[in-house]
């Protein structure tokens, strides 16, 4: 069993706003893989509620996550996967996605460390929407857990660079985490930020980064140096989900809603020519663009 640095936690504790502890204990359960993983898989039931023994901020690790388990990494990227409704093994599919992300970024020149964030992306069994509504609830709830990891990591590694990359519904986890961090006093008092965030094919309303959603607008502006959105106008998976279930359009299809004002450090990349209809292939097509943006954040903040 792997606690999130229980020995360090016992040495010092503290509490920040909104219940995020400056040192949180994650319960054990994630099996060591090869790529370090922060996991909340199994924390939610099919109704989107927390299972017994888990809290709004608890998380597991594979025992080799920089900062909370081992020595600090100078540059850490957390990759957050998306929705899963195909196949029989969503956890293994998530691991495969993490490996793809690691290889893609390294091949494009990224020299930092990648950590996977694994969550209950298969929760929900609704016949009408295939569990989409429940999956969104679980994604939103995971924002606090990812924020807790960010707090823990920056407590131990205050000078490290922290980044988030998401695919599809993972964007809702990412943006929810920024909103949680934006009301966490310890984090802000220390001057911490998620240096760059990168959303690939975001299954999130296209109003989210604009003034129409003031809490998300402020969270992007306050808690990131620069945020990047990569979208494809031909992404028919997002067209199907948002036209059918949300009666809206997705950030990963259209970019931010026309006529609205996005956060000043929010940047868009139209990836239609590279990605086309390939919702699952954003990483495969955009590795060079991601790493370029990672290496040039000051030009976009």
C-alpha positions, 0 to 999 in steps of 0.5 A: 500500500502506498500512502502519499508520503505519510511520513512527511505528512506526520511531520507537518500539517496545515490547512488551506482555504476550501478544505485543501490541506497543504499536505494531504494523505492519499489512500493507497491502491494504485499499482506501480506501472513504469510511468508515475501515476496519480490515481483516483480510480475506484473513488466514485460509484456509477451514480457519481458519488464518493465510495466509502473511505474516500474524500473530496481530496484523496488520491492514490499513487504508484509510489514513484510520483515526484515530489510526493513519493520521490525526489522533485522533478524540475519540470513535471507534466500531469497528463489527464485522459478523457472519457471511456466508453469503449473496450473492457479495460479503461484503466489499461487504456489510460495507461496506454494513453500515458505512455503515448503522451510520454513518448510523443512529448519526449520525441518532440524534445520535452525533457521533463517528467510526465505523470499520468492522472487516472480517474473513473472515466467509465462511471455512469451507466445511463441508457439515454446518454451512455453515462455521459452526465455522470462522467462529467460529474466525476470529472468535475469532482476530480478537480479538487483531487488534482488541485490537492496533488498540485498543492502537495507537489508545490509544497515539496517542490516550490521551485519546480515547473508544473504543467497540465495537459488534458485530452477530451473530457479531461479538460473538465478535470483540468479547469475544475482544478484551476477553479479550486486552486483559485480559491485556495489561500495557501497556494496563492499566498505562496505565489504558485501557478500551474505554469502552462496548461494544454487542452487537446480536443476539450469536451467542455463548453466553448464559453468556459474560458471567457467572461461568460464563465467568470470563475473559469476565466479568472482561474485561467488568468490567475492560476496559469502563466499561459493556457493553450487550447487545440481544437479541430472544426472537423472533430465529429466526436465532439460534434456528436456529444455536444450537439446531442447531449449538451445542445451546445458546442465544444471548446475542442471543436470551435474554440472559444465562443465567438463574440465572447472575451477569453482570459488574457493569457488564453491561446488557441491553436486551430489544429483542423489541418493536422487532426481533422476527424481524429478525436483520439489522435490529437497527441499523435498530430500535435507533439511538436506544437505542444512542446514549442508552446511549453518552451515559449510560455513567456511569449503567450502569457 
